[in-house]
Amino acid sequence: MNKGRFHSPKLQGPAINERIKSKSVRVISEKGEMLGVYDTQDAVKLAFEQGLDLVEVSPNASPPVCKIIDYGKYKYQVQKKQAEAKKKTKNL
């Protein structure tokens, strides 16, 4: 009896594109400009038109804040920051 065998793995990281659960989001452009509050579906379409992803950067805000960015690039930058922070703690 393996009770945990068929559980789906938890998704790590921020919600992106269709995984964003809220109905409306505050959208920030790639350049950092505030675009306003959009329906989530419209915001995802806007991101796809630009060839980018809609990434939820502040899920606890009301409405949640999302940024139109390249998710692969964002993920790389986050990993790089974590690696640098880890190095600094080892040196101290």
MODELLER restraints for C-alpha pairs under 7 A, 6 or more apart:
rsr = mdl.restraints
at = mdl.atoms
rsr.add(forms.Gaussian(group=physical.xy_distance, feature=features.Distance(at['CA:14:A'], at['CA:55:A']), mean=6.64, stdev=0.5))
rsr.add(forms.Gaussian(group=physical.xy_distance, feature=features.Distance(at['CA:14:A'], at['CA:56:A']), mean=5.75, stdev=0.5))
rsr.add(forms.Gaussian(group=physical.xy_distance, feature=features.Distance(at['CA:14:A'], at['CA:57:A']), mean=6.74, stdev=0.5))
rsr.add(forms.Gaussian(group=physical.xy_distance, feature=features.Distance(at['CA:15:A'], at['CA:55:A']), mean=6.14, stdev=0.5))
rsr.add(forms.Gaussian(group=physical.xy_distance, feature=features.Distance(at['CA:15:A'], at['CA:56:A']), mean=5.44, stdev=0.5))
rsr.add(forms.Gaussian(group=physical.xy_distance, feature=features.Distance(at['CA:16:A'], at['CA:53:A']), mean=6.84, stdev=0.5))
rsr.add(forms.Gaussian(group=physical.xy_distance, feature=features.Distance(at['CA:16:A'], at['CA:54:A']), mean=5.57, stdev=0.5))
rsr.add(forms.Gaussian(group=physical.xy_distance, feature=features.Distance(at['CA:16:A'], at['CA:55:A']), mean=4.54, stdev=0.5))
rsr.add(forms.Gaussian(group=physical.xy_distance, feature=features.Distance(at['CA:16:A'], at['CA:56:A']), mean=6.18, stdev=0.5))
rsr.add(forms.Gaussian(group=physical.xy_distance, feature=features.Distance(at['CA:17:A'], at['CA:44:A']), mean=5.71, stdev=0.5))
rsr.add(forms.Gaussian(group=physical.xy_distance, feature=features.Distance(at['CA:17:A'], at['CA:53:A']), mean=6.19, stdev=0.5))
rsr.add(forms.Gaussian(group=physical.xy_distance, feature=features.Distance(at['CA:17:A'], at['CA:54:A']), mean=5.02, stdev=0.5))
rsr.add(forms.Gaussian(group=physical.xy_distance, feature=features.Distance(at['CA:17:A'], at['CA:55:A']), mean=6.56, stdev=0.5))
rsr.add(forms.Gaussian(group=physical.xy_distance, feature=features.Distance(at['CA:22:A'], at['CA:40:A']), mean=6.97, stdev=0.5))
rsr.add(forms.Gaussian(group=physical.xy_distance, feature=features.Distance(at['CA:23:A'], at['CA:39:A']), mean=5.83, stdev=0.5))
rsr.add(forms.Gaussian(group=physical.xy_distance, feature=features.Distance(at['CA:23:A'], at['CA:40:A']), mean=5.55, stdev=0.5))
rsr.add(forms.Gaussian(group=physical.xy_distance, feature=features.Distance(at['CA:24:A'], at['CA:37:A']), mean=6.65, stdev=0.5))
rsr.add(forms.Gaussian(group=physical.xy_distance, feature=features.Distance(at['CA:24:A'], at['CA:38:A']), mean=5.50, stdev=0.5))
rsr.add(forms.Gaussian(group=physical.xy_distance, feature=features.Distance(at['CA:24:A'], at['CA:39:A']), mean=4.21, stdev=0.5))
rsr.add(forms.Gaussian(group=physical.xy_distance, feature=features.Distance(at['CA:24:A'], at['CA:40:A']), mean=5.00, stdev=0.5))
rsr.add(forms.Gaussian(group=physical.xy_distance, feature=features.Distance(at['CA:24:A'], at['CA:63:A']), mean=6.52, stdev=0.5))
rsr.add(forms.Gaussian(group=physical.xy_distance, feature=features.Distance(at['CA:25:A'], at['CA:37:A']), mean=5.49, stdev=0.5))
rsr.add(forms.Gaussian(group=physical.xy_distance, feature=features.Distance(at['CA:25:A'], at['CA:38:A']), mean=5.56, stdev=0.5))
rsr.add(forms.Gaussian(group=physical.xy_distance, feature=features.Distance(at['CA:25:A'], at['CA:39:A']), mean=6.31, stdev=0.5))
rsr.add(forms.Gaussian(group=physical.xy_distance, feature=features.Distance(at['CA:25:A'], at['CA:40:A']), mean=5.89, stdev=0.5))
rsr.add(forms.Gaussian(group=physical.xy_distance, feature=features.Distance(at['CA:25:A'], at['CA:63:A']), mean=5.28, stdev=0.5))
rsr.add(forms.Gaussian(group=physical.xy_distance, feature=features.Distance(at['CA:25:A'], at['CA:64:A']), mean=5.16, stdev=0.5))
rsr.add(forms.Gaussian(group=physical.xy_distance, feature=features.Distance(at['CA:25:A'], at['CA:65:A']), mean=5.86, stdev=0.5))
rsr.add(forms.Gaussian(group=physical.xy_distance, feature=features.Distance(at['CA:25:A'], at['CA:66:A']), mean=6.44, stdev=0.5))
rsr.add(forms.Gaussian(group=physical.xy_distance, feature=features.Distance(at['CA:26:A'], at['CA:36:A']), mean=5.52, stdev=0.5))
rsr.add(forms.Gaussian(group=physical.xy_distance, feature=features.Distance(at['CA:26:A'], at['CA:37:A']), mean=4.27, stdev=0.5))
rsr.add(forms.Gaussian(group=physical.xy_distance, feature=features.Distance(at['CA:26:A'], at['CA:38:A']), mean=6.34, stdev=0.5))
rsr.add(forms.Gaussian(group=physical.xy_distance, feature=features.Distance(at['CA:26:A'], at['CA:63:A']), mean=6.06, stdev=0.5))
rsr.add(forms.Gaussian(group=physical.xy_distance, feature=features.Distance(at['CA:26:A'], at['CA:64:A']), mean=6.09, stdev=0.5))
rsr.add(forms.Gaussian(group=physical.xy_distance, feature=features.Distance(at['CA:26:A'], at['CA:65:A']), mean=4.75, stdev=0.5))
rsr.add(forms.Gaussian(group=physical.xy_distance, feature=features.Distance(at['CA:26:A'], at['CA:66:A']), mean=6.00, stdev=0.5))
rsr.add(forms.Gaussian(group=physical.xy_distance, feature=features.Distance(at['CA:27:A'], at['CA:34:A']), mean=6.30, stdev=0.5))
rsr.add(forms.Gaussian(group=physical.xy_distance, feature=features.Distance(at['CA:27:A'], at['CA:35:A']), mean=5.43, stdev=0.5))
rsr.add(forms.Gaussian(group=physical.xy_distance, feature=features.Distance(at['CA:27:A'], at['CA:36:A']), mean=5.62, stdev=0.5))
rsr.add(forms.Gaussian(group=physical.xy_distance, feature=features.Distance(at['CA:27:A'], at['CA:37:A']), mean=6.10, stdev=0.5))
rsr.add(forms.Gaussian(group=physical.xy_distance, feature=features.Distance(at['CA:27:A'], at['CA:38:A']), mean=6.91, stdev=0.5))
rsr.add(forms.Gaussian(group=physical.xy_distance, feature=features.Distance(at['CA:27:A'], at['CA:65:A']), mean=6.13, stdev=0.5))
rsr.add(forms.Gaussian(group=physical.xy_distance, feature=features.Distance(at['CA:27:A'], at['CA:66:A']), mean=5.07, stdev=0.5))
rsr.add(forms.Gaussian(group=physical.xy_distance, feature=features.Distance(at['CA:27:A'], at['CA:67:A']), mean=5.70, stdev=0.5))
rsr.add(forms.Gaussian(group=physical.xy_distance, feature=features.Distance(at['CA:28:A'], at['CA:34:A']), mean=4.61, stdev=0.5))
rsr.add(forms.Gaussian(group=physical.xy_distance, feature=features.Distance(at['CA:28:A'], at['CA:35:A']), mean=5.56, stdev=0.5))
rsr.add(forms.Gaussian(group=physical.xy_distance, feature=features.Distance(at['CA:28:A'], at['CA:66:A']), mean=6.25, stdev=0.5))
rsr.add(forms.Gaussian(group=physical.xy_distance, feature=features.Distance(at['CA:28:A'], at['CA:67:A']), mean=4.67, stdev=0.5))
rsr.add(forms.Gaussian(group=physical.xy_distance, feature=features.Distance(at['CA:28:A'], at['CA:68:A']), mean=6.30, stdev=0.5))
rsr.add(forms.Gaussian(group=physical.xy_distance, feature=features.Distance(at['CA:29:A'], at['CA:35:A']), mean=6.56, stdev=0.5))
rsr.add(forms.Gaussian(group=physical.xy_distance, feature=features.Distance(at['CA:29:A'], at['CA:67:A']), mean=5.95, stdev=0.5))
rsr.add(forms.Gaussian(group=physical.xy_distance, feature=features.Distance(at['CA:29:A'], at['CA:68:A']), mean=5.19, stdev=0.5))
rsr.add(forms.Gaussian(group=physical.xy_distance, feature=features.Distance(at['CA:30:A'], at['CA:67:A']), mean=6.75, stdev=0.5))
rsr.add(forms.Gaussian(group=physical.xy_distance, feature=features.Distance(at['CA:30:A'], at['CA:68:A']), mean=5.27, stdev=0.5))
rsr.add(forms.Gaussian(group=physical.xy_distance, feature=features.Distance(at['CA:30:A'], at['CA:69:A']), mean=5.35, stdev=0.5))
rsr.add(forms.Gaussian(group=physical.xy_distance, feature=features.Distance(at['CA:44:A'], at['CA:54:A']), mean=5.86, stdev=0.5))
rsr.add(forms.Gaussian(group=physical.xy_distance, feature=features.Distance(at['CA:47:A'], at['CA:53:A']), mean=5.44, stdev=0.5))
rsr.add(forms.Gaussian(group=physical.xy_distance, feature=features.Distance(at['CA:47:A'], at['CA:54:A']), mean=5.84, stdev=0.5))
rsr.add(forms.Gaussian(group=physical.xy_distance, feature=features.Distance(at['CA:47:A'], at['CA:68:A']), mean=5.77, stdev=0.5))
rsr.add(forms.Gaussian(group=physical.xy_distance, feature=features.Distance(at['CA:52:A'], at['CA:68:A']), mean=6.34, stdev=0.5))
rsr.add(forms.Gaussian(group=physical.xy_distance, feature=features.Distance(at['CA:52:A'], at['CA:69:A']), mean=5.48, stdev=0.5))
rsr.add(forms.Gaussian(group=physical.xy_distance, feature=features.Distance(at['CA:52:A'], at['CA:70:A']), mean=5.04, stdev=0.5))
rsr.add(forms.Gaussian(group=physical.xy_distance, feature=features.Distance(at['CA:53:A'], at['CA:68:A']), mean=5.62, stdev=0.5))
rsr.add(forms.Gaussian(group=physical.xy_distance, feature=features.Distance(at['CA:53:A'], at['CA:69:A']), mean=5.42, stdev=0.5))
rsr.add(forms.Gaussian(group=physical.xy_distance, feature=features.Distance(at['CA:53:A'], at['CA:70:A']), mean=5.57, stdev=0.5))
rsr.add(forms.Gaussian(group=physical.xy_distance, feature=features.Distance(at['CA:53:A'], at['CA:71:A']), mean=5.96, stdev=0.5))
rsr.add(forms.Gaussian(group=physical.xy_distance, feature=features.Distance(at['CA:54:A'], at['CA:66:A']), mean=6.25, stdev=0.5))
rsr.add(forms.Gaussian(group=physical.xy_distance, feature=features.Distance(at['CA:54:A'], at['CA:67:A']), mean=5.71, stdev=0.5))
rsr.add(forms.Gaussian(group=physical.xy_distance, feature=features.Distance(at['CA:54:A'], at['CA:68:A']), mean=4.67, stdev=0.5))
rsr.add(forms.Gaussian(group=physical.xy_distance, feature=features.Distance(at['CA:54:A'], at['CA:69:A']), mean=6.44, stdev=0.5))
rsr.add(forms.Gaussian(group=physical.xy_distance, feature=features.Distance(at['CA:55:A'], at['CA:66:A']), mean=5.28, stdev=0.5))
rsr.add(forms.Gaussian(group=physical.xy_distance, feature=features.Distance(at['CA:55:A'], at['CA:67:A']), mean=5.30, stdev=0.5))
rsr.add(forms.Gaussian(group=physical.xy_distance, feature=features.Distance(at['CA:55:A'], at['CA:68:A']), mean=6.34, stdev=0.5))
rsr.add(forms.Gaussian(group=physical.xy_distance, feature=features.Distance(at['CA:55:A'], at['CA:69:A']), mean=6.93, stdev=0.5))
rsr.add(forms.Gaussian(group=physical.xy_distance, feature=features.Distance(at['CA:56:A'], at['CA:65:A']), mean=5.99, stdev=0.5))
rsr.add(forms.Gaussian(group=physical.xy_distance, feature=features.Distance(at['CA:56:A'], at['CA:66:A']), mean=4.20, stdev=0.5))
rsr.add(forms.Gaussian(group=physical.xy_distance, feature=features.Distance(at['CA:56:A'], at['CA:67:A']), mean=6.44, stdev=0.5))
rsr.add(forms.Gaussian(group=physical.xy_distance, feature=features.Distance(at['CA:57:A'], at['CA:65:A']), mean=5.84, stdev=0.5))
rsr.add(forms.Gaussian(group=physical.xy_distance, feature=features.Distance(at['CA:57:A'], at['CA:66:A']), mean=5.40, stdev=0.5))
rsr.add(forms.Gaussian(group=physical.xy_distance, feature=features.Distance(at['CA:57:A'], at['CA:67:A']), mean=6.63, stdev=0.5))
rsr.add(forms.Gaussian(group=physical.xy_distance, feature=features.Distance(at['CA:58:A'], at['CA:64:A']), mean=5.72, stdev=0.5))
rsr.add(forms.Gaussian(group=physical.xy_distance, feature=features.Distance(at['CA:58:A'], at['CA:65:A']), mean=4.99, stdev=0.5))
rsr.add(forms.Gaussian(group=physical.xy_distance, feature=features.Distance(at['CA:58:A'], at['CA:66:A']), mean=6.89, stdev=0.5))
rsr.add(forms.Gaussian(group=physical.xy_distance, feature=features.Distance(at['CA:59:A'], at['CA:65:A']), mean=6.45, stdev=0.5))
